[in-house]
Amino acid sequence: MTAWLLALACGLGAGILSAWGVGGGTLLLLVMTLLLDVDQRTAQGINLLFFLPTAASALVCHARSGCLDRPSLRAAVPWAVAAAAAGAWLATAADPAALRKPFGIYLLLSGVSLLWPKKRER
């Protein structure tokens, strides 16, 4: 019962963070692998599924407010779909242990990059 409540609380927290534009999916991924003993591939799949409804709701909100650049969207979507399909295929072909190190390095570099302020252009 406790694991169920922990998973529910983490999912709710990750959803709230995602709504604020913070990396809620990354938090969800870490909680699943470190606390809930979910293997890396399953956690990444759940993380991607978690992203779909949040991205869809953001797309609807942006479309309603007129914040979408439709020509850019039409140009980007086919390439994004192809890249996502290629990435999914590569991820299923790769050894899970080989995915852990690059992802860990990515998280470390992402965190470190937040420590330094960006230079402002005049």
C-alpha positions in Angstrom: 0.0 0.0 0.0 2.8 2.4 0.8 4.5 1.9 -2.6 1.1 2.7 -4.3 0.8 5.9 -2.3 4.4 6.9 -3.1 3.8 6.3 -6.8 0.6 8.3 -6.7 2.2 11.2 -4.9 5.2 11.2 -7.2 3.0 11.1 -10.3 0.9 14.0 -9.0 4.0 16.0 -8.1 5.6 15.3 -11.5 2.3 16.4 -13.2 2.3 19.7 -11.2 6.0 20.3 -12.0 5.3 19.6 -15.7 2.4 22.1 -15.7 4.8 24.7 -14.4 7.3 23.9 -17.1 9.8 22.2 -14.8 11.2 18.8 -15.6 8.6 16.7 -13.8 9.2 13.7 -16.1 12.8 13.6 -15.0 11.7 13.5 -11.4 9.3 10.7 -12.2 12.1 8.8 -13.9 14.4 9.1 -11.0 11.7 8.1 -8.5 10.7 5.0 -10.5 14.3 3.8 -10.9 15.7 4.7 -7.5 12.7 4.2 -5.2 10.2 1.9 -6.9 12.7 -0.5 -8.4 11.4 -0.1 -12.0 13.9 -1.1 -14.6 15.4 1.7 -16.8 13.6 0.8 -20.0 10.2 0.5 -18.4 10.7 3.8 -16.6 11.7 5.6 -19.7 8.7 4.2 -21.5 6.4 5.3 -18.7 8.1 8.7 -18.8 7.4 9.1 -22.5 3.8 8.1 -22.0 3.6 10.6 -19.1 4.8 13.3 -21.5 2.0 12.7 -24.1 -1.0 14.1 -22.2 1.0 17.1 -20.8 2.3 17.9 -24.3 -1.2 17.6 -25.8 -2.7 19.9 -23.2 0.1 22.5 -23.7 -0.5 22.3 -27.5 -4.2 23.0 -27.0 -3.6 25.9 -24.7 -1.0 27.4 -27.0 -3.3 27.0 -30.0 -6.2 28.6 -28.2 -4.0 31.6 -27.3 -2.7 32.0 -30.8 0.9 31.3 -29.8 1.7 28.7 -32.4 3.8 29.5 -35.5 2.0 27.2 -37.9 4.6 27.3 -40.7 7.3 26.3 -38.3 5.2 23.6 -36.9 4.5 22.1 -40.3 8.2 22.1 -41.1 9.3 20.6 -37.7 6.7 17.9 -37.1 7.8 15.5 -39.9 11.4 15.7 -38.8 10.5 15.3 -35.1 8.4 12.2 -35.8 11.2 10.6 -37.8 13.7 11.4 -35.1 11.5 10.1 -32.4 10.9 6.8 -34.3 14.7 6.5 -34.9 15.4 7.2 -31.2 12.8 4.6 -30.1 14.3 2.0 -32.4 17.8 2.7 -31.2 16.7 2.7 -27.5 15.1 -0.8 -27.9 18.2 -2.1 -29.7 20.6 -0.8 -27.0 21.6 -2.5 -23.8 19.9 -0.8 -20.8 23.3 -0.6 -19.0 24.6 1.4 -22.0 21.8 3.9 -21.7 22.3 4.6 -18.0 25.7 6.3 -18.2 24.9 8.8 -21.0 21.6 9.7 -19.4 23.4 10.2 -16.0 25.9 12.4 -17.7 23.1 14.4 -19.4 21.4 14.9 -16.1 24.6 16.1 -14.4 25.4 18.5 -17.3 21.8 19.8 -17.2 22.0 20.5 -13.5 25.4 22.1 -13.7 24.2 24.4 -16.6 21.5 25.8 -14.4 24.1 27.0 -11.9 25.5 29.6 -14.3 23.4 32.5 -15.5 23.0 32.9 -19.2 24.6 35.9 -20.9 22.2 38.5 -22.0 22.4 40.1 -25.4 22.1 43.8 -25.7 
